[in-house]
Amino acid sequence: MSKPSKLTAGAQPSCRAKAVEFLARSDQSIRRLSEKLSRKGYGEDEIGETIQWLQSKRFIQEEEGCHRRFEFLYNDSSYSVRQIVAKLQQQGYERDMIRECVPDDIDEREYAAAVKVLRRRFKAGAEPRKMFQHLCMKGFAYDTARNAVEDLRLEWDEDM
């Protein structure tokens, strides 16, 4: 006779297995991973033991994961740094950890991202006030938004 398998139809995988499954899909903060495991019905003690095990095996490295996520969003998106920080906080990373990822000189990158956002969203002749409001709503600094709007309007005027 064969032994019955541990996982029968409908049986829940172990907390460790589920955690590894989540981590295989993408980097997770400890807080976010704990929330996901909790929603799946695992107990606090089991989650705590799993987190410790993951850290001991170096499967979860919060600082490196935060840095990778920041770099991806910073280099490959048109989000403002404020938006990136907010997005990473929503993903469970600590504000101080995120702040360590922010480069000292972000002005040029922020300006380029603001212009990129405007070009995607608005056409020549758009109302400057709406353009400015849109950038501020997206987390760009006042000066960056103002400069991007003014420069884009000048560029549009030259093209006409």
Order of alpha helices (4+ residues) and beta strands (2+ residues): alpha-alpha-alpha-alpha-alpha-alpha-alpha-alpha-alpha
